[in-house]
Amino acid sequence: DIQMTQSPSSLSAFVGDRVTITCRASHSIITYLHWYQQKPGKAPKLLISAASSLYNGVPSRFSGSGSGTEFTLTISSLQPEDFATYFCQQTYSTPFTFGPGTKVESK
Amino acid sequence: QVQLQESGPGLVRPSQTLSLSCTVSGGALNSGDYYWSWIRQSPGKGLEWIAYVYYSGTSYYNPSLKSRLSMSVDTSTNQFSLRLSSVTAADTAVYYCARADGSSYFRFDSWGQGSLVTVSS
């Protein structure tokens, strides 16, 4: 199985801050990497697909980059509605696997 | 816009079989290159992908659960289902059904709201 790690596991930030989350894969996954946002009690929502493609309706302050084994999710200017947990996922090979998540909290 | 909704019992006894269904609305289950999936989330293990099924019935199971898993699809009712046998407390989780787009890197673009299943006597 491909193992996914994320750093940091949590972070505190102010509204307006630039936030960067890193995801690493144990083997190359090319760009079969997706980012999801999850709020308490809700299902994950797709933000970024194929490492860098912004999904329909997702604000442009979200961006993704990377390929191979290292990827980043960036929120250019954190908004109040962005406080949530963010997960990366690889779909390069089955079983599909998720990172453990990064919780973004208000400072 | 497609919507997914899980249904099934919220409480299952240990050693019994967990059964969940997912109803797809707003689109036919057999249209497009979609793989209908189950994912679960528990505090101890995070998000875990369980399995997917194609409308033809072709399925792929997570090897960690394969010996206890069965998935099926019913295009006449636009539903797909999950059966997990011999459950233990470790199977307690929120179970999500979701759609994976096979034409777009298998991204999971639509999710159900989730169904909490507790395994307890």
Chai-1 contact restraints between the chains, C-beta under 6 A:
chainA,res_idxA,chainB,res_idxB,connection_type,confidence,min_distance_angstrom,max_distance_angstrom,comment,restraint_id
A,Y32,B,Y105,contact,1.0,0.0,6.0,A-B,restraint_1
A,H34,B,R107,contact,1.0,0.0,6.0,A-B,restraint_2
A,A43,B,Y96,contact,1.0,0.0,6.0,A-B,restraint_3
A,A43,B,W111,contact,1.0,0.0,6.0,A-B,restraint_4
A,A43,B,Q113,contact,1.0,0.0,6.0,A-B,restraint_5
A,A43,B,G114,contact,1.0,0.0,6.0,A-B,restraint_6
A,L46,B,D109,contact,1.0,0.0,6.0,A-B,restraint_7
A,S49,B,Y105,contact,1.0,0.0,6.0,A-B,restraint_8
A,S49,B,R107,contact,1.0,0.0,6.0,A-B,restraint_9
A,A50,B,Y105,contact,1.0,0.0,6.0,A-B,restraint_10
A,T91,B,Y105,contact,1.0,0.0,6.0,A-B,restraint_11
A,T91,B,F106,contact,1.0,0.0,6.0,A-B,restraint_12
A,T94,B,Y60,contact,1.0,0.0,6.0,A-B,restraint_13
A,P95,B,W49,contact,1.0,0.0,6.0,A-B,restraint_14
A,P95,B,N62,contact,1.0,0.0,6.0,A-B,restraint_15
A,F96,B,W49,contact,1.0,0.0,6.0,A-B,restraint_16
A,F98,B,L47,contact,1.0,0.0,6.0,A-B,restraint_17
A,P100,B,G46,contact,1.0,0.0,6.0,A-B,restraint_18
